[in-house]
Amino acid sequence: MGMFNLMSKDYTVQYQVLHGDEIVDTDRLNIRAGDHTAARKKADNILRKEFGRTQYKIEWVQRS
């Protein structure tokens, strides 16, 4: 586990909270992950727990 932490990078994920077709809020998450895809997957799991399956949309992921 320690070896993987050395290779982790910080990513910023911007997402939108939706109500129907309307954008209610836009916010960002800071996530540590090994790569871009892993950061998106971690963010997706966090947001799914918080907002449910279809109430958010990830706009972009970038390395910070």
N, CA, C and O atoms as a DFTB+ gen file, in Angstrom:
256 C
 N C O
     1  1       0.829      -1.208       0.000
     2  2       0.000       0.000       0.000
     3  2       0.865       1.261       0.000
     4  3       0.539       2.237      -0.676
     5  1       1.967       1.243       0.757
     6  2       2.835       2.407       0.816
     7  2       3.430       2.759      -0.534
     8  3       3.622       3.935      -0.843
     9  1       3.720       1.760      -1.331
    10  2       4.302       1.996      -2.650
    11  2       3.322       2.736      -3.551
    12  3       3.724       3.613      -4.315
    13  1       2.039       2.389      -3.469
    14  2       1.037       3.047      -4.305
    15  2       0.827       4.499      -3.897
    16  3       0.567       5.345      -4.753
    17  1       0.933       4.799      -2.622
    18  2       0.773       6.179      -2.163
    19  2       1.866       7.083      -2.706
    20  3       1.626       8.269      -2.937
    21  1       3.057       6.548      -2.915
    22  2       4.138       7.354      -3.465
    23  2       3.842       7.768      -4.905
    24  3       4.325       8.802      -5.368
    25  1       3.059       6.971      -5.605
    26  2       2.762       7.232      -7.004
    27  2       1.440       7.981      -7.194
    28  3       1.094       8.337      -8.320
    29  1       0.711       8.221      -6.129
    30  2      -0.560       8.932      -6.237
    31  2      -0.334      10.407      -6.542
    32  3       0.641      11.013      -6.097
    33  1      -1.247      10.956      -7.301
    34  2      -1.189      12.373      -7.653
    35  2      -2.504      13.021      -7.234
    36  3      -3.508      12.337      -7.033
    37  1      -2.488      14.339      -7.104
    38  2      -3.704      15.076      -6.752
    39  2      -4.455      15.449      -8.021
    40  3      -3.866      15.931      -8.988
    41  1      -5.757      15.222      -8.002
    42  2      -6.634      15.583      -9.125
    43  2      -7.788      16.423      -8.617
    44  3      -8.254      16.243      -7.492
    45  1      -8.242      17.337      -9.449
    46  2      -9.433      18.134      -9.167
    47  2     -10.525      17.672     -10.123
    48  3     -10.308      17.571     -11.331
    49  1     -11.698      17.392      -9.569
    50  2     -12.833      16.923     -10.360
    51  2     -13.948      17.946     -10.224
    52  3     -14.394      18.225      -9.111
    53  1     -14.404      18.508     -11.331
    54  2     -15.533      19.441     -11.291
    55  2     -16.789      18.699     -11.710
    56  3     -16.791      17.960     -12.695
    57  1     -17.863      18.906     -10.946
    58  2     -19.118      18.228     -11.240
    59  2     -20.293      19.190     -11.101
    60  3     -20.196      20.232     -10.452
    61  1     -21.405      18.811     -11.728
    62  2     -22.646      19.581     -11.648
    63  2     -23.699      18.727     -10.959
    64  3     -23.808      17.529     -11.218
    65  1     -24.476      19.355     -10.076
    66  2     -25.613      18.702      -9.450
    67  2     -26.846      19.078     -10.260
    68  3     -27.091      20.255     -10.523
    69  1     -27.618      18.071     -10.655
    70  2     -28.770      18.291     -11.527
    71  2     -30.073      18.010     -10.794
    72  3     -30.142      17.150      -9.916
    73  1     -31.102      18.757     -11.177
    74  2     -32.475      18.475     -10.747
    75  2     -33.308      18.474     -12.018
    76  3     -33.652      19.533     -12.542
    77  1     -33.630      17.287     -12.512
    78  2     -34.241      17.187     -13.835
    79  2     -33.201      17.559     -14.866
    80  3     -32.113      16.982     -14.872
    81  1     -33.502      18.505     -15.738
    82  2     -32.534      18.986     -16.730
    83  2     -31.834      20.260     -16.276
    84  3     -30.983      20.789     -16.991
    85  1     -32.184      20.752     -15.095
    86  2     -31.659      22.022     -14.605
    87  2     -30.419      21.803     -13.732
    88  3     -30.401      20.915     -12.880
    89  1     -29.392      22.615     -13.952
    90  2     -28.174      22.578     -13.132
    91  2     -28.438      23.386     -11.867
    92  3     -28.711      24.585     -11.928
    93  1     -28.352      22.718     -10.724
    94  2     -28.628      23.351      -9.440
    95  2     -27.360      23.913      -8.807
    96  3     -27.394      24.972      -8.181
    97  1     -26.239      23.206      -8.968
    98  2     -25.004      23.602      -8.307
    99  2     -23.813      23.050      -9.092
   100  3     -23.928      22.025      -9.763
   101  1     -22.682      23.728      -9.005
   102  2     -21.427      23.252      -9.567
   103  2     -20.389      23.322      -8.461
   104  3     -20.288      24.327      -7.757
   105  1     -19.613      22.248      -8.307
   106  2     -18.625      22.204      -7.232
   107  2     -17.432      21.361      -7.683
   108  3     -17.443      20.781      -8.768
   109  1     -16.403      21.303      -6.833
   110  2     -15.187      20.545      -7.147
   111  2     -14.800      19.647      -5.984
   112  3     -15.052      19.964      -4.821
   113  1     -14.187      18.529      -6.318
   114  2     -13.620      17.594      -5.343
   115  2     -12.118      17.508      -5.575
   116  3     -11.660      17.565      -6.716
   117  1     -11.357      17.373      -4.509
   118  2      -9.924      17.097      -4.618
   119  2      -9.720      15.639      -4.248
   120  3     -10.146      15.194      -3.183
   121  1      -9.059      14.889      -5.141
   122  2      -8.914      13.449      -4.978
   123  2      -7.463      13.054      -5.239
   124  3      -6.808      13.601      -6.126
   125  1      -6.969      12.090      -4.448
   126  2      -5.645      11.500      -4.708
   127  2      -5.864      10.168      -5.392
   128  3      -6.608       9.318      -4.903
   129  1      -5.205       9.994      -6.533
   130  2      -5.342       8.751      -7.289
   131  2      -4.100       8.536      -8.134
   132  3      -3.290       9.446      -8.309
   133  1      -3.956       7.335      -8.654
   134  2      -2.803       6.987      -9.457
   135  2      -2.819       7.588     -10.847
   136  3      -1.770       7.920     -11.399
   137  1      -4.025       7.731     -11.421
   138  2      -4.135       8.306     -12.762
   139  2      -5.509       8.947     -12.952
   140  3      -6.366       8.905     -12.070
   141  1      -5.686       9.536     -14.125
   142  2      -6.901      10.276     -14.472
   143  2      -8.153       9.398     -14.355
   144  3      -9.165       9.824     -13.799
   145  1      -8.077       8.179     -14.879
   146  2      -9.226       7.269     -14.870
   147  2      -9.596       6.858     -13.446
   148  3     -10.777       6.800     -13.105
   149  1      -8.607       6.577     -12.627
   150  2      -8.861       6.201     -11.238
   151  2      -9.474       7.367     -10.468
   152  3     -10.341       7.159      -9.619
   153  1      -9.034       8.589     -10.755
   154  2      -9.606       9.777     -10.097
   155  2     -11.071       9.939     -10.468
   156  3     -11.899      10.233      -9.606
   157  1     -11.403       9.749     -11.748
   158  2     -12.790       9.853     -12.194
   159  2     -13.659       8.776     -11.528
   160  3     -14.789       9.045     -11.121
   161  1     -13.125       7.570     -11.424
   162  2     -13.870       6.473     -10.810
   163  2     -14.108       6.721      -9.320
   164  3     -15.205       6.480      -8.816
   165  1     -13.076       7.206      -8.613
   166  2     -13.235       7.543      -7.192
   167  2     -14.285       8.634      -7.007
   168  3     -15.143       8.540      -6.129
   169  1     -14.209       9.669      -7.843
   170  2     -15.182      10.761      -7.763
   171  2     -16.591      10.249      -8.050
   172  3     -17.543      10.643      -7.376
   173  1     -16.727       9.385      -9.033
   174  2     -18.023       8.816      -9.372
   175  2     -18.609       8.047      -8.186
   176  3     -19.798       8.173      -7.895
   177  1     -17.786       7.253      -7.504
   178  2     -18.266       6.507      -6.334
   179  2     -18.690       7.441      -5.206
   180  3     -19.723       7.217      -4.575
   181  1     -17.909       8.479      -4.947
   182  2     -18.243       9.440      -3.889
   183  2     -19.549      10.159      -4.217
   184  3     -20.429      10.281      -3.364
   185  1     -19.670      10.633      -5.455
   186  2     -20.858      11.389      -5.850
   187  2     -22.100      10.507      -5.903
   188  3     -23.196      10.965      -5.581
   189  1     -21.943       9.255      -6.304
   190  2     -23.085       8.335      -6.352
   191  2     -23.635       8.100      -4.955
   192  3     -24.850       8.033      -4.773
   193  1     -22.747       7.971      -3.956
   194  2     -23.190       7.796      -2.572
   195  2     -23.913       9.037      -2.069
   196  3     -24.889       8.933      -1.326
   197  1     -23.435      10.211      -2.472
   198  2     -23.998      11.462      -1.963
   199  2     -25.273      11.887      -2.687
   200  3     -26.215      12.353      -2.046
   201  1     -25.318      11.732      -4.013
   202  2     -26.417      12.294      -4.796
   203  2     -27.298      11.264      -5.491
   204  3     -28.336      11.637      -6.038
   205  1     -26.940      10.016      -5.494
   206  2     -27.702       9.031      -6.245
   207  2     -27.142       8.909      -7.655
   208  3     -26.231       9.643      -8.037
   209  1     -27.689       7.984      -8.420
   210  2     -27.092       7.609      -9.699
   211  2     -27.164       8.699     -10.770
   212  3     -26.190       8.893     -11.497
   213  1     -28.267       9.404     -10.888
   214  2     -28.449      10.294     -12.050
   215  2     -28.562      11.770     -11.689
   216  3     -28.978      12.571     -12.526
   217  1     -28.207      12.146     -10.479
   218  2     -28.397      13.533     -10.071
   219  2     -27.127      14.373     -10.152
   220  3     -27.080      15.465      -9.585
   221  1     -26.111      13.896     -10.835
   222  2     -24.874      14.661     -10.985
   223  2     -24.236      14.313     -12.330
   224  3     -24.557      13.301     -12.952
   225  1     -23.319      15.190     -12.758
   226  2     -22.566      14.941     -13.989
   227  2     -21.146      15.452     -13.776
   228  3     -20.948      16.607     -13.400
   229  1     -20.163      14.596     -14.016
   230  2     -18.763      15.010     -13.914
   231  2     -18.420      15.784     -15.179
   232  3     -18.560      15.270     -16.289
   233  1     -17.968      17.028     -15.005
   234  2     -17.619      17.866     -16.155
   235  2     -16.194      17.597     -16.636
   236  3     -15.971      17.352     -17.822
   237  1     -15.232      17.644     -15.713
   238  2     -13.845      17.416     -16.094
   239  2     -13.020      16.969     -14.898
   240  3     -13.399      17.151     -13.741
   241  1     -11.865      16.371     -15.228
   242  2     -10.874      15.942     -14.239
   243  2      -9.534      16.484     -14.697
   244  3      -9.163      16.314     -15.858
   245  1      -8.807      17.130     -13.810
   246  2      -7.470      17.617     -14.181
   247  2      -6.515      17.421     -13.023
   248  3      -6.919      17.396     -11.861
   249  1      -5.258      17.284     -13.353
   250  2      -4.231      17.116     -12.335
   251  2      -3.937      18.468     -11.702
   252  3      -3.743      19.463     -12.399
   253  1      -3.906      18.493     -10.372
   254  2      -3.653      19.772      -9.699
   255  2      -2.282      19.825      -9.064
   256  3      -1.920      20.835      -8.460
